Amino acid sequence: MYRSHNCGELNASNINAEVTLAGWVQKSRDKGFMNWVDLRDRYGITQLIFDESRTDKTVFELAKTLGREFVIQVKGTVIEREAKNKNIPTGEIEILVSELTILNSALTPPFTIEDETDGGEDIRMKYRYLDIRRNPVKNSLLFRHKVAMEVRKYLSDLDFCEVETPYLIKSTPEGARDFVVPSRMNEGQFYALPQSPQTFKQLLMVGGMDKYFQIVKCFRDEDLRADRQPEFTQIDCEMAFVEQEDILNVFEGLTRHLLKEIKGIEVDKFPRITYDYAMKTYGNDKPDIRFGMKFGELNQFAQHKEFPVFNSAELVVGIAVPGAGNYTRKEIDGLIDWVKRPQVGASGMVYVKCNEDGTFKSSVDKFYDQDDLTNWAKATEANPGDMIFVLSGPANKTRAQLSALRMELATRLGLRNPEEFAPLWVVDFPLLELDEESGRYHAMHHPFTSPKPEDIALLETDPGNVRANAYDMVLNGNEIGGGSIRIHDKATQQLMFKYLGFSEEEAKAQFGFLMDAFQFGAPPHGGLAFGLDRLVAILGGQETIRDFIAFPKNNSGRDVMIDAPAAIDEAQLKELHIKIDSI
């Protein structure tokens, strides 16, 4: 038995008990005649004491050789600690060690294994197994486990069944790029790793499974960012004999359950807004509603006033920034420079100070009088003491720019409290979006999403205005889940493929198995998938997902710890029928 207790559970009630502990040396303090060692495991820290007058000489001398991160086992007696530490659960006691065994020595770590470490991100990624010993990372992984367990509990209690679906599947042309896997036994052919179990969960509904879920790995070969990894985890769900309202209620309930059990927060019914409203009011389809700063469209008040920049713009739009009326000219110029950055792309910005006396001072006073600016204030819901910032240009581009500014200002003003949670649903997405380069329509979600029945006729005449039976859940400005009611009959699915530019032969080759299944009694069905990594990070008060993944990739998609991806042996390439000169 390596240990009778862990390093986080002993307290004053255990005084005089004989115990055995094992763990890692966090640090030691040698006072010559007395030596203290902090012993750490996953559960906490317990202080060990080696006393020249009370400890066997051999054990006492061996304790002086211990270095950081040595793995040791000790036996001893729990005694009361003279200098108590109220900051840790074991702070009232220490272990008077009688036996010491070094289970493994350790090199000096390349960074300190402490909450506040001196290790940069690159070095910690290379030695991720050491980074996991640190409380922030360890606690993030334990937090993830807790969220996953609550998900399983909630869904299982509602009669959902967890079913595993294949990882080696067929590559399809829709969505992001696939990771492909060569087949040794089928020369010149490839599997793909799933971007989602989408078609399989639909087939499970055809199979009568009724309520399915899976916490599943998915793979997308796309550029990375803070909330994206090449392999990620979904809470994937599907239900049969349901309408949109049924699905929204179930997964609103799941989110409410997680917020209550994980964060102790009660949330009322979630707001629902349409995609069009989200884009016009917030400039994006995943708005953060923890704060205001809604968009105010100003075309009718700002155009035809001899200001050519606004007169030539498709859209003039502004936001009122609370309490920013006291910004200095330097601060305003800094924000103008910020929106001109290539990442945002604005050509400039107009501002209006809303004075406390109800008057206005703007950067375009030459063109607009107080009545005009009063209308701007009404449209943006500005109050005395606020500042209005205005952008103009092509509608979609300008909304995106103002959305970026809105989020940046909210961050600077401290309005994005990570311990405040504001979920909502965004519904009525467009079914299709036009790729301007190819002139071809693509499915905004995926090609299995059902159009609104009342909009099907528009597929022939006005495909860009067809609405989907699709919905996203948004939490604190992040899309954490999305789904749709699916097409469940062959004729409608064939029609969808037609408008996506598939020939009949292409559709049959890629998705014939699904359309065949629809002919054998497919029930109405729909579902949703949450991004577990992103959901856990937001619940944990973070924007980035990396610390909530045990072994993440870096921004280049590399695992620097194991040095992957890597070249493979020529013999292996030959066995896979891959010509070496093509690599």
NUMIDO-578911 format. One record per residue (C-alpha): residue number from 1; residue in one letter; x, z, y. Coordinates in Angstrom, 1 decimal. Layout:
// residues N
NODE,NUM,A,X,Z,Y
...
END
This chain:
// residues 583
NODE,1,M,0.0,0.0,0.0
NODE,2,Y,1.6,-1.2,3.2
NODE,3,R,-0.7,0.8,5.4
NODE,4,S,-3.3,3.5,5.2
NODE,5,H,-4.5,2.9,8.8
NODE,6,N,-4.1,0.2,11.5
NODE,7,C,-2.2,0.8,14.8
NODE,8,G,-5.4,1.1,16.9
NODE,9,E,-7.5,3.7,15.0
NODE,10,L,-5.7,7.0,14.9
NODE,11,N,-6.7,9.7,17.4
NODE,12,A,-6.7,13.5,17.9
NODE,13,S,-9.1,13.9,14.9
NODE,14,N,-6.3,12.7,12.6
NODE,15,I,-3.7,15.3,13.7
NODE,16,N,-1.7,16.7,10.7
NODE,17,A,-2.8,13.7,8.5
NODE,18,E,-0.1,11.9,6.5
NODE,19,V,-0.3,8.2,7.2
NODE,20,T,1.4,4.9,6.5
NODE,21,L,1.5,2.2,9.2
NODE,22,A,3.0,-1.3,9.3
NODE,23,G,3.5,-3.7,12.2
NODE,24,W,5.8,-5.1,14.8
NODE,25,V,8.2,-3.2,17.1
NODE,26,Q,6.8,-3.8,20.6
NODE,27,K,9.6,-1.8,22.3
NODE,28,S,11.7,1.3,21.8
NODE,29,R,13.1,4.0,24.1
NODE,30,D,16.3,5.7,22.9
NODE,31,K,17.1,9.1,24.6
NODE,32,G,20.0,9.9,22.3
NODE,33,F,18.6,12.9,20.4
NODE,34,M,15.1,11.3,20.4
NODE,35,N,13.8,7.8,19.9
NODE,36,W,10.3,6.5,20.6
NODE,37,V,9.0,3.2,19.2
NODE,38,D,5.8,1.4,20.0
NODE,39,L,4.4,-0.1,16.8
NODE,40,R,1.9,-3.0,17.3
NODE,41,D,-0.5,-4.8,15.1
NODE,42,R,-3.6,-6.8,15.8
NODE,43,Y,-5.6,-3.6,16.4
NODE,44,G,-3.5,-1.8,18.9
NODE,45,I,-0.3,0.2,19.5
NODE,46,T,0.7,3.6,18.0
NODE,47,Q,3.7,5.5,19.3
NODE,48,L,6.3,6.6,16.7
NODE,49,I,8.7,9.4,17.3
NODE,50,F,12.1,9.9,15.6
NODE,51,D,13.5,13.3,16.4
NODE,52,E,17.1,14.2,15.5
NODE,53,S,16.1,17.8,14.7
NODE,54,R,13.0,16.9,12.6
NODE,55,T,13.8,13.5,11.2
NODE,56,D,16.0,12.7,8.2
NODE,57,K,19.4,11.6,9.5
NODE,58,T,19.4,8.3,7.6
NODE,59,V,15.9,7.5,9.0
NODE,60,F,17.0,8.6,12.5
NODE,61,E,20.0,6.3,12.4
NODE,62,L,18.1,3.4,11.0
NODE,63,A,15.5,3.7,13.8
NODE,64,K,18.3,3.1,16.3
NODE,65,T,18.9,-0.4,14.8
NODE,66,L,15.4,-1.6,15.4
NODE,67,G,14.9,-4.6,17.8
NODE,68,R,11.9,-6.1,19.4
NODE,69,E,9.5,-7.8,16.9
NODE,70,F,11.2,-6.3,13.8
NODE,71,V,8.5,-5.9,11.1
NODE,72,I,8.5,-2.3,9.8
NODE,73,Q,6.6,0.2,7.7
NODE,74,V,6.6,3.9,8.4
NODE,75,K,5.2,7.0,6.8
NODE,76,G,4.8,10.2,8.7
NODE,77,T,2.6,12.9,10.2
NODE,78,V,0.1,12.5,13.0
NODE,79,I,1.1,15.0,15.8
NODE,80,E,-0.2,15.7,19.3
NODE,81,R,1.6,13.7,21.9
NODE,82,E,3.1,15.7,24.8
NODE,83,A,2.8,13.0,27.5
NODE,84,K,-0.6,11.5,26.7
NODE,85,N,-1.5,7.9,27.6
NODE,86,K,-5.1,7.5,28.6
NODE,87,N,-4.9,3.7,28.8
NODE,88,I,-4.9,3.2,25.0
NODE,89,P,-7.1,4.6,22.2
NODE,90,T,-4.2,6.1,20.4
NODE,91,G,-2.7,7.7,23.5
NODE,92,E,-3.3,11.3,22.4
NODE,93,I,-1.2,11.2,19.3
NODE,94,E,2.1,9.9,17.9
NODE,95,I,3.6,9.7,14.4
NODE,96,L,6.5,11.9,13.5
NODE,97,V,8.2,9.5,11.1
NODE,98,S,9.6,10.7,7.8
NODE,99,E,10.2,7.3,6.1
NODE,100,L,11.2,4.0,7.7
NODE,101,T,11.4,0.6,5.9
NODE,102,I,12.5,-2.6,7.7
NODE,103,L,10.3,-5.3,6.1
NODE,104,N,11.9,-8.1,8.2
NODE,105,S,14.3,-8.2,11.0
NODE,106,A,13.7,-10.6,14.0
NODE,107,L,15.6,-12.7,16.4
NODE,108,T,15.1,-11.8,20.1
NODE,109,P,11.9,-13.7,21.1
NODE,110,P,12.3,-16.5,23.6
NODE,111,F,9.8,-14.7,25.9
NODE,112,T,8.4,-11.2,26.1
NODE,113,I,5.5,-10.5,23.8
NODE,114,E,3.5,-8.7,26.5
NODE,115,D,0.3,-9.4,28.4
NODE,116,E,2.3,-10.5,31.4
NODE,117,T,5.0,-12.6,29.9
NODE,118,D,8.0,-14.4,31.3
NODE,119,G,7.4,-17.4,29.1
NODE,120,G,6.2,-20.7,30.7
NODE,121,E,3.5,-22.8,29.0
NODE,122,D,5.9,-25.2,27.3
NODE,123,I,8.0,-22.5,25.6
NODE,124,R,4.9,-20.6,24.6
NODE,125,M,3.4,-23.7,23.1
NODE,126,K,6.6,-24.4,21.1
NODE,127,Y,6.5,-20.8,19.7
NODE,128,R,2.7,-20.5,19.5
NODE,129,Y,2.8,-18.1,16.6
NODE,130,L,4.6,-15.7,18.9
NODE,131,D,2.2,-16.3,21.8
NODE,132,I,-0.7,-15.4,19.5
NODE,133,R,0.8,-11.9,19.2
NODE,134,R,0.1,-11.4,22.9
NODE,135,N,-3.2,-9.7,23.7
NODE,136,P,-4.6,-12.4,26.0
NODE,137,V,-4.3,-15.1,23.3
NODE,138,K,-5.2,-12.8,20.4
NODE,139,N,-8.2,-11.5,22.2
NODE,140,S,-9.3,-15.1,23.0
NODE,141,L,-9.2,-16.0,19.3
NODE,142,L,-11.2,-12.9,18.4
NODE,143,F,-13.7,-13.7,21.1
NODE,144,R,-14.1,-17.2,19.7
NODE,145,H,-14.7,-15.7,16.3
NODE,146,K,-17.4,-13.4,17.7
NODE,147,V,-19.2,-16.3,19.4
NODE,148,A,-19.1,-18.4,16.3
NODE,149,M,-20.5,-15.6,14.2
NODE,150,E,-23.4,-15.1,16.6
NODE,151,V,-24.1,-18.8,16.5
NODE,152,R,-24.3,-18.8,12.7
NODE,153,K,-26.4,-15.6,12.7
NODE,154,Y,-28.9,-17.0,15.3
NODE,155,L,-29.3,-20.4,13.6
NODE,156,S,-29.4,-19.0,10.1
NODE,157,D,-32.2,-16.6,11.1
NODE,158,L,-34.2,-19.7,12.2
NODE,159,D,-33.8,-21.3,8.8
NODE,160,F,-31.0,-23.7,9.8
NODE,161,C,-28.8,-24.7,6.9
NODE,162,E,-25.0,-25.3,7.4
NODE,163,V,-24.0,-28.5,5.6
NODE,164,E,-20.5,-30.1,5.6
NODE,165,T,-20.3,-33.8,6.4
NODE,166,P,-17.3,-36.1,5.6
NODE,167,Y,-14.1,-36.3,7.7
NODE,168,L,-13.1,-39.7,6.3
NODE,169,I,-15.7,-42.2,7.6
NODE,170,K,-16.1,-45.7,9.0
NODE,171,S,-14.8,-46.8,12.4
NODE,172,T,-17.5,-47.9,14.8
NODE,173,P,-17.2,-49.7,18.1
NODE,174,E,-19.3,-47.3,20.3
NODE,175,G,-17.9,-44.3,22.1
NODE,176,A,-14.3,-43.2,22.6
NODE,177,R,-11.3,-44.6,20.5
NODE,178,D,-11.2,-43.5,16.9
NODE,179,F,-8.3,-41.9,15.1
NODE,180,V,-7.8,-44.2,12.1
NODE,181,V,-6.5,-43.3,8.6
NODE,182,P,-5.0,-46.1,6.4
NODE,183,S,-6.3,-46.2,2.8
NODE,184,R,-3.7,-46.4,0.1
NODE,185,M,-6.1,-47.5,-2.6
NODE,186,N,-7.9,-50.1,-0.4
NODE,187,E,-5.2,-52.4,1.0
NODE,188,G,-5.6,-53.3,4.7
NODE,189,Q,-8.6,-51.0,5.1
NODE,190,F,-8.9,-47.9,7.2
NODE,191,Y,-11.0,-44.7,7.5
NODE,192,A,-11.8,-43.2,10.8
NODE,193,L,-11.9,-39.5,11.7
NODE,194,P,-15.4,-38.6,13.0
NODE,195,Q,-16.0,-38.4,16.8
NODE,196,S,-19.3,-36.7,15.7
NODE,197,P,-21.3,-36.3,12.5
NODE,198,Q,-24.1,-38.2,14.2
NODE,199,T,-25.2,-40.6,11.6
NODE,200,F,-24.7,-38.1,8.7
NODE,201,K,-26.9,-35.5,10.3
NODE,202,Q,-29.6,-38.1,10.8
NODE,203,L,-29.3,-39.0,7.2
NODE,204,L,-29.7,-35.3,6.3
NODE,205,M,-33.0,-35.4,8.2
NODE,206,V,-34.0,-38.5,6.1
NODE,207,G,-33.0,-36.4,3.1
NODE,208,G,-35.5,-33.7,4.1
NODE,209,M,-33.0,-30.9,5.1
NODE,210,D,-35.2,-30.3,8.1
NODE,211,K,-32.9,-28.0,10.1
NODE,212,Y,-29.1,-28.6,9.9
NODE,213,F,-26.1,-27.2,11.7
NODE,214,Q,-22.4,-27.3,11.3
NODE,215,I,-19.5,-25.8,13.2
NODE,216,V,-17.4,-28.9,12.7
NODE,217,K,-14.1,-30.5,13.8
NODE,218,C,-14.4,-33.8,15.7
NODE,219,F,-11.7,-36.3,16.8
NODE,220,R,-11.4,-38.6,19.8
NODE,221,D,-8.3,-40.6,20.8
NODE,222,E,-8.7,-40.3,24.5
NODE,223,D,-6.8,-39.0,27.5
NODE,224,L,-6.6,-35.2,27.8
NODE,225,R,-7.4,-32.7,30.5
NODE,226,A,-8.0,-29.0,30.8
NODE,227,D,-11.3,-29.0,28.8
NODE,228,R,-10.4,-31.7,26.3
NODE,229,Q,-8.3,-31.9,23.2
NODE,230,P,-7.9,-34.8,20.7
NODE,231,E,-9.5,-32.6,18.0
NODE,232,F,-12.3,-30.3,19.1
NODE,233,T,-15.1,-28.3,17.6
NODE,234,Q,-18.8,-28.8,17.9
NODE,235,I,-21.8,-26.7,17.1
NODE,236,D,-23.7,-29.7,15.7
NODE,237,C,-27.4,-29.4,15.1
NODE,238,E,-30.4,-31.6,14.0
NODE,239,M,-34.1,-30.9,13.4
NODE,240,A,-36.9,-32.9,11.9
NODE,241,F,-40.5,-33.2,13.0
NODE,242,V,-39.7,-32.1,16.6
NODE,243,E,-40.2,-33.3,20.1
NODE,244,Q,-37.8,-32.7,23.0
NODE,245,E,-39.5,-29.5,24.0
NODE,246,D,-38.9,-28.0,20.6
NODE,247,I,-35.2,-28.6,20.8
NODE,248,L,-34.9,-27.3,24.3
NODE,249,N,-36.6,-24.1,23.4
NODE,250,V,-34.4,-23.5,20.3
NODE,251,F,-31.1,-24.0,22.1
NODE,252,E,-32.1,-22.4,25.3
NODE,253,G,-32.8,-19.4,22.9
NODE,254,L,-29.4,-19.7,21.4
NODE,255,T,-27.7,-19.7,24.8
NODE,256,R,-29.8,-16.8,25.9
NODE,257,H,-28.8,-15.0,22.7
NODE,258,L,-25.1,-15.6,23.3
NODE,259,L,-25.2,-14.5,26.9
NODE,260,K,-27.0,-11.2,25.9
NODE,261,E,-24.9,-10.4,22.8
NODE,262,I,-21.5,-11.6,24.1
NODE,263,K,-21.8,-10.8,27.8
NODE,264,G,-24.7,-8.3,28.0
NODE,265,I,-26.5,-10.6,30.4
NODE,266,E,-30.2,-11.4,30.4
NODE,267,V,-31.2,-14.9,31.6
NODE,268,D,-34.7,-16.0,32.4
NODE,269,K,-36.1,-19.5,31.5
NODE,270,F,-33.6,-22.2,32.4
NODE,271,P,-34.2,-24.6,35.3
NODE,272,R,-34.8,-28.2,34.4
NODE,273,I,-33.8,-31.1,36.7
NODE,274,T,-33.8,-34.8,36.2
NODE,275,Y,-30.6,-36.9,36.1
NODE,276,D,-31.7,-38.7,39.3
NODE,277,Y,-32.3,-35.4,41.1
NODE,278,A,-28.9,-34.0,39.9
NODE,279,M,-27.1,-37.1,41.2
NODE,280,K,-28.8,-37.2,44.6
NODE,281,T,-28.6,-33.4,45.2
NODE,282,Y,-25.2,-32.5,43.7
NODE,283,G,-23.4,-35.8,43.2
NODE,284,N,-22.9,-35.3,39.5
NODE,285,D,-24.9,-34.8,36.3
NODE,286,K,-23.5,-31.3,35.5
NODE,287,P,-24.1,-29.3,38.7
NODE,288,D,-22.9,-25.8,39.3
NODE,289,I,-26.0,-24.0,40.7
NODE,290,R,-24.4,-20.6,41.2
NODE,291,F,-24.2,-21.6,44.9
NODE,292,G,-26.1,-23.9,47.2
NODE,293,M,-24.5,-26.6,49.4
NODE,294,K,-27.1,-29.2,48.3
NODE,295,F,-26.6,-32.7,49.6
NODE,296,G,-28.6,-33.8,52.6
NODE,297,E,-29.0,-37.6,53.0
NODE,298,L,-28.5,-38.6,56.7
NODE,299,N,-29.0,-42.3,56.8
NODE,300,Q,-32.2,-42.1,58.9
NODE,301,F,-30.6,-39.7,61.4
NODE,302,A,-27.0,-41.1,61.5
NODE,303,Q,-27.3,-44.9,61.5
NODE,304,H,-28.0,-47.3,64.4
NODE,305,K,-26.4,-44.9,66.8
NODE,306,E,-23.4,-47.1,67.7
NODE,307,F,-21.1,-45.4,65.2
NODE,308,P,-19.9,-48.4,63.1
NODE,309,V,-18.6,-46.3,60.2
NODE,310,F,-22.0,-44.9,59.4
NODE,311,N,-23.9,-48.1,60.3
NODE,312,S,-22.1,-50.1,57.7
NODE,313,A,-22.4,-47.4,54.9
NODE,314,E,-24.8,-47.6,52.0
NODE,315,L,-25.0,-43.8,52.1
NODE,316,V,-24.4,-41.1,54.7
NODE,317,V,-24.6,-37.7,53.1
NODE,318,G,-23.5,-34.2,54.0
NODE,319,I,-23.3,-30.6,52.9
NODE,320,A,-23.6,-27.3,54.8
NODE,321,V,-20.8,-24.9,54.0
NODE,322,P,-21.9,-21.3,54.5
NODE,323,G,-20.0,-19.3,57.1
NODE,324,A,-17.4,-22.0,57.6
NODE,325,G,-18.3,-22.5,61.3
NODE,326,N,-15.2,-20.5,62.3
NODE,327,Y,-12.8,-22.9,60.5
NODE,328,T,-9.9,-23.8,62.7
NODE,329,R,-8.9,-27.3,63.5
NODE,330,K,-6.0,-26.9,61.2
NODE,331,E,-8.2,-25.9,58.3
NODE,332,I,-10.6,-28.8,59.0
NODE,333,D,-7.7,-31.3,59.1
NODE,334,G,-6.5,-29.9,55.8
NODE,335,L,-9.8,-30.6,54.2
NODE,336,I,-9.9,-34.1,55.7
NODE,337,D,-6.4,-34.7,54.1
NODE,338,W,-7.8,-33.2,50.8
NODE,339,V,-10.7,-35.7,50.6
NODE,340,K,-8.3,-38.6,51.5
NODE,341,R,-6.2,-37.8,48.4
NODE,342,P,-6.2,-40.6,45.8
NODE,343,Q,-7.9,-38.3,43.3
NODE,344,V,-10.9,-38.1,45.7
NODE,345,G,-10.5,-41.4,47.6
NODE,346,A,-12.5,-40.8,50.9
NODE,347,S,-11.4,-42.7,53.9
NODE,348,G,-12.2,-39.9,56.3
NODE,349,M,-14.7,-37.1,57.0
NODE,350,V,-17.0,-36.1,59.9
NODE,351,Y,-17.7,-32.4,60.7
NODE,352,V,-20.3,-30.5,62.7
NODE,353,K,-19.9,-26.9,63.7
NODE,354,C,-23.2,-25.0,63.8
NODE,355,N,-22.7,-22.5,66.6
NODE,356,E,-24.3,-19.1,66.5
NODE,357,D,-26.3,-19.9,69.7
NODE,358,G,-28.0,-22.8,67.9
NODE,359,T,-25.9,-25.6,69.5
NODE,360,F,-23.6,-28.0,67.7
NODE,361,K,-20.1,-29.3,68.2
NODE,362,S,-19.1,-32.3,66.2
NODE,363,S,-16.2,-34.8,65.7
NODE,364,V,-18.6,-37.5,66.7
NODE,365,D,-20.2,-36.1,69.9
NODE,366,K,-19.5,-39.4,71.6
NODE,367,F,-22.2,-41.0,69.4
NODE,368,Y,-24.7,-38.2,68.6
NODE,369,D,-26.6,-35.8,70.8
NODE,370,Q,-27.9,-32.3,70.0
NODE,371,D,-31.2,-33.6,68.8
NODE,372,D,-29.4,-35.9,66.3
NODE,373,L,-27.3,-33.0,65.0
NODE,374,T,-30.3,-30.7,64.8
NODE,375,N,-31.7,-33.3,62.3
NODE,376,W,-28.5,-33.2,60.4
NODE,377,A,-28.7,-29.5,60.2
NODE,378,K,-32.3,-29.6,58.9
NODE,379,A,-31.4,-32.2,56.3
NODE,380,T,-28.5,-30.2,55.0
NODE,381,E,-30.3,-26.8,55.4
NODE,382,A,-27.5,-25.6,57.7
NODE,383,N,-27.7,-22.2,59.5
NODE,384,P,-25.9,-20.9,62.6
NODE,385,G,-22.3,-20.1,61.6
NODE,386,D,-22.2,-22.9,59.0
NODE,387,M,-20.1,-26.1,59.0
NODE,388,I,-21.5,-29.5,58.0
NODE,389,F,-19.1,-32.0,56.4
NODE,390,V,-20.3,-35.6,56.1
NODE,391,L,-19.0,-38.5,54.1
NODE,392,S,-20.2,-42.1,53.9
NODE,393,G,-19.7,-45.3,52.0
NODE,394,P,-20.9,-46.8,48.7
NODE,395,A,-23.6,-44.5,47.3
NODE,396,N,-22.2,-43.6,43.9
NODE,397,K,-18.6,-43.3,45.1
NODE,398,T,-19.6,-41.2,48.1
NODE,399,R,-21.7,-38.8,46.0
NODE,400,A,-18.8,-38.3,43.7
NODE,401,Q,-16.4,-37.6,46.6
NODE,402,L,-18.8,-35.1,48.2
NODE,403,S,-19.3,-33.4,44.8
NODE,404,A,-15.6,-32.9,44.4
NODE,405,L,-15.4,-31.4,48.0
NODE,406,R,-18.4,-29.2,47.2
NODE,407,M,-16.7,-27.7,44.2
NODE,408,E,-13.4,-27.3,46.0
NODE,409,L,-15.0,-25.5,48.9
NODE,410,A,-16.9,-23.2,46.5
NODE,411,T,-13.7,-22.3,44.8
NODE,412,R,-12.0,-21.5,48.1
NODE,413,L,-15.0,-19.5,49.2
NODE,414,G,-15.1,-17.5,46.0
NODE,415,L,-18.6,-18.7,45.0
NODE,416,R,-17.6,-19.6,41.4
NODE,417,N,-17.7,-16.1,39.9
NODE,418,P,-16.7,-16.5,36.2
NODE,419,E,-18.9,-13.4,35.4
NODE,420,E,-22.0,-15.0,36.8
NODE,421,F,-23.8,-17.5,34.5
NODE,422,A,-26.2,-20.2,35.7
NODE,423,P,-27.4,-22.4,32.9
NODE,424,L,-29.8,-25.4,33.4
NODE,425,W,-31.1,-28.5,31.6
NODE,426,V,-30.5,-32.0,32.9
NODE,427,V,-33.1,-34.4,31.5
NODE,428,D,-34.3,-38.0,31.8
NODE,429,F,-30.9,-39.7,31.6
NODE,430,P,-30.6,-43.4,31.8
NODE,431,L,-30.7,-45.0,28.3
NODE,432,L,-28.1,-47.6,29.2
NODE,433,E,-25.3,-48.0,31.8
NODE,434,L,-23.7,-51.2,32.9
NODE,435,D,-20.0,-51.9,32.4
NODE,436,E,-19.2,-53.8,35.5
NODE,437,E,-16.0,-55.4,33.9
NODE,438,S,-17.8,-56.8,30.9
NODE,439,G,-21.2,-57.1,32.4
NODE,440,R,-22.5,-55.6,29.2
NODE,441,Y,-24.8,-52.5,28.8
NODE,442,H,-23.5,-49.5,26.9
NODE,443,A,-25.5,-46.5,25.5
NODE,444,M,-25.0,-43.6,27.9
NODE,445,H,-25.2,-41.2,25.0
NODE,446,H,-25.0,-43.2,21.8
NODE,447,P,-27.0,-46.1,20.3
NODE,448,F,-29.3,-43.9,18.3
NODE,449,T,-30.9,-42.3,21.3
NODE,450,S,-34.6,-43.0,21.6
NODE,451,P,-35.9,-44.5,24.9
NODE,452,K,-38.9,-42.9,26.6
NODE,453,P,-41.9,-44.6,24.9
NODE,454,E,-43.4,-45.6,28.3
NODE,455,D,-40.1,-47.3,29.3
NODE,456,I,-39.5,-49.5,26.2
NODE,457,A,-41.1,-52.5,27.9
NODE,458,L,-38.4,-52.3,30.6
NODE,459,L,-35.7,-53.1,28.1
NODE,460,E,-36.6,-56.8,28.5
NODE,461,T,-36.9,-56.9,32.3
NODE,462,D,-35.0,-53.9,33.8
NODE,463,P,-32.8,-52.3,31.2
NODE,464,G,-30.9,-50.2,33.8
NODE,465,N,-34.1,-48.2,34.6
NODE,466,V,-35.0,-47.3,31.0
NODE,467,R,-34.9,-43.6,30.6
NODE,468,A,-33.7,-41.9,27.5
NODE,469,N,-35.2,-39.0,25.5
NODE,470,A,-31.9,-37.3,26.2
NODE,471,Y,-30.8,-33.9,27.7
NODE,472,D,-27.7,-32.0,28.5
NODE,473,M,-27.2,-28.3,28.9
NODE,474,V,-25.0,-27.3,31.8
NODE,475,L,-23.4,-24.0,32.4
NODE,476,N,-21.5,-23.1,35.6
NODE,477,G,-20.8,-26.8,36.4
NODE,478,N,-19.7,-27.7,32.9
NODE,479,E,-21.7,-29.7,30.3
NODE,480,I,-21.6,-27.5,27.3
NODE,481,G,-24.1,-29.4,25.1
NODE,482,G,-26.0,-32.6,24.9
NODE,483,G,-28.4,-34.3,22.6
NODE,484,S,-31.5,-36.5,22.3
NODE,485,I,-34.5,-37.4,20.3
NODE,486,R,-33.3,-40.1,17.9
NODE,487,I,-34.7,-43.5,17.0
NODE,488,H,-36.2,-43.1,13.5
NODE,489,D,-37.6,-46.5,12.7
NODE,490,K,-35.7,-49.7,11.8
NODE,491,A,-37.5,-52.0,14.2
NODE,492,T,-36.7,-49.9,17.3
NODE,493,Q,-33.1,-49.4,16.2
NODE,494,Q,-32.6,-53.1,15.7
NODE,495,L,-34.1,-53.7,19.2
NODE,496,M,-31.6,-51.1,20.6
NODE,497,F,-28.6,-52.8,19.0
NODE,498,K,-29.8,-56.1,20.4
NODE,499,Y,-29.8,-54.9,24.0
NODE,500,L,-26.4,-53.3,23.4
NODE,501,G,-25.0,-56.8,22.6
NODE,502,F,-24.8,-56.5,18.8
NODE,503,S,-25.5,-59.5,16.8
NODE,504,E,-27.8,-59.0,13.8
NODE,505,E,-24.8,-59.4,11.5
NODE,506,E,-22.7,-56.9,13.5
NODE,507,A,-25.4,-54.3,13.5
NODE,508,K,-25.9,-54.7,9.8
NODE,509,A,-22.2,-54.4,9.1
NODE,510,Q,-21.7,-51.3,11.2
NODE,511,F,-25.0,-49.4,10.8
NODE,512,G,-26.9,-51.1,8.0
NODE,513,F,-26.8,-48.0,5.9
NODE,514,L,-28.7,-46.1,8.6
NODE,515,M,-31.3,-48.8,9.1
NODE,516,D,-31.8,-49.0,5.4
NODE,517,A,-32.4,-45.3,5.2
NODE,518,F,-35.1,-45.5,7.9
NODE,519,Q,-37.1,-47.7,5.5
NODE,520,F,-37.5,-44.8,3.1
NODE,521,G,-39.5,-42.5,5.2
NODE,522,A,-37.4,-41.2,8.1
NODE,523,P,-39.1,-38.3,9.9
NODE,524,P,-39.1,-38.0,13.7
NODE,525,H,-36.0,-36.1,14.5
NODE,526,G,-33.6,-35.0,17.2
NODE,527,G,-30.7,-32.7,17.9
NODE,528,L,-28.0,-31.4,20.1
NODE,529,A,-24.3,-30.6,19.9
NODE,530,F,-22.6,-27.8,21.8
NODE,531,G,-18.8,-28.0,22.5
NODE,532,L,-17.7,-24.8,21.0
NODE,533,D,-14.3,-24.8,22.7
NODE,534,R,-15.7,-25.3,26.2
NODE,535,L,-18.6,-22.8,25.6
NODE,536,V,-16.3,-20.1,24.4
NODE,537,A,-13.9,-20.7,27.4
NODE,538,I,-16.7,-20.4,29.9
NODE,539,L,-18.2,-17.3,28.3
NODE,540,G,-14.6,-15.9,28.4
NODE,541,G,-14.4,-16.6,32.1
NODE,542,Q,-11.9,-19.5,31.9
NODE,543,E,-12.1,-23.2,32.8
NODE,544,T,-9.4,-24.3,30.3
NODE,545,I,-10.0,-24.3,26.5
NODE,546,R,-6.4,-24.1,25.3
NODE,547,D,-6.0,-20.4,24.9
NODE,548,F,-9.2,-20.3,22.8
NODE,549,I,-7.7,-22.7,20.3
NODE,550,A,-5.2,-21.3,17.8
NODE,551,F,-2.8,-24.3,17.8
NODE,552,P,-3.7,-26.6,20.6
NODE,553,K,-2.1,-29.9,21.6
NODE,554,N,-0.4,-30.4,25.0
NODE,555,N,-1.5,-32.8,27.7
NODE,556,S,0.2,-35.7,25.9
NODE,557,G,-1.7,-35.0,22.7
NODE,558,R,1.4,-33.5,21.0
NODE,559,D,1.8,-30.4,18.9
NODE,560,V,5.2,-29.4,20.2
NODE,561,M,5.4,-26.5,17.7
NODE,562,I,5.5,-28.8,14.6
NODE,563,D,6.6,-31.9,16.5
NODE,564,A,3.5,-34.1,15.8
NODE,565,P,2.7,-36.9,15.8
NODE,566,A,5.9,-38.1,14.2
NODE,567,A,7.3,-41.2,12.4
NODE,568,I,6.7,-41.3,8.7
NODE,569,D,9.0,-42.5,5.8
NODE,570,E,9.4,-46.2,5.2
NODE,571,A,8.4,-45.8,1.6
NODE,572,Q,5.1,-44.1,2.7
NODE,573,L,4.4,-47.0,5.1
NODE,574,K,4.9,-49.5,2.3
NODE,575,E,2.6,-47.5,0.0
NODE,576,L,-0.1,-47.7,2.7
NODE,577,H,0.4,-51.5,3.0
NODE,578,I,1.6,-51.1,6.6
NODE,579,K,4.2,-53.6,7.6
NODE,580,I,7.2,-51.9,9.1
NODE,581,D,7.9,-54.6,11.6
NODE,582,S,4.4,-54.0,13.1
NODE,583,I,5.2,-50.4,14.0
END
